[in-house]
Amino acid sequence: MVTLFIFLLFLQVFVLNNILFLDSINPYLYIVFVFLYPLKTNRIPFLFYSFLLGLLVDFFSDSGGIHAFSILYIAYIRLFFIRIYFRKVATDFAFFKLKSESFGKVFNYVVTLTVIHHLIYFTFANFSFQNLSNVISNTLFSCVFTLTLYFLGTYLFTKNE
């Protein structure tokens, strides 16, 4: 998990933050850390690492804590969606692997957390009801960009078993 943490941090900071499509659409692939982190009964280290990742992205992006808050929020609510979409309970957590689940369930789970993350991020980035259309359009387009990169990367870098 340390290598995933470092890889996603450097990918986000040095590559993806420099991609700006149509002046406002940016992929936020660092949230993949939340999707792939193993489920354990002690959530405190996971929440800490998620917060740290968001804080480091904020530090390099000069975004004032928005990334830290939004990734911490989806890290906190992740178990709720795992219980809903995958029908898992605490005894199943040790054996849970995202790649062994059906594509439909994984798709719903990843899309839900991505939309929540992006909605929180762009709401705080714009912080005005006058910019509600910007929040919605940035959320929508950045979600599509992030999800395309995630599923493309998953397809390319996962072995067929």
Stockholm file with secondary structure:
# STOCKHOLM 1.0

chainA/1-161         MVTLFIFLLFLQVFVLNNILFLDSINPYLYIVFVFLYPLKTNRIPFLFYSFLLGLLVDFFSDSGGIHAFSILYIAYIRLFFIRIYFRKVATDFAFFKLKSESFGKVFNYVVTLTVIHHLIYFTFANFSFQNLSNVISNTLFSCVFTLTLYFLGTYLFTKNE
#=GR chainA/1-161 SS CHHHHHHHHHIIIIIGGGCCBTTTBCCCGGGHHHHHSCCCSCCHHHHHHHHHHHHHHHHHHTCTTHHHHHHHHHHHHHHHHHHHHHCCCGGGGGGCCGGGSCHHHHHHHHHHHHHHHHHHHHHHHHCSGGGHHHHHHHHHHHHHHHHHHHHHHHHHHSCCC
#=GC SS_cons         CHHHHHHHHHIIIIIGGGCCBTTTBCCCGGGHHHHHSCCCSCCHHHHHHHHHHHHHHHHHHTCTTHHHHHHHHHHHHHHHHHHHHHCCCGGGGGGCCGGGSCHHHHHHHHHHHHHHHHHHHHHHHHCSGGGHHHHHHHHHHHHHHHHHHHHHHHHHHSCCC
//
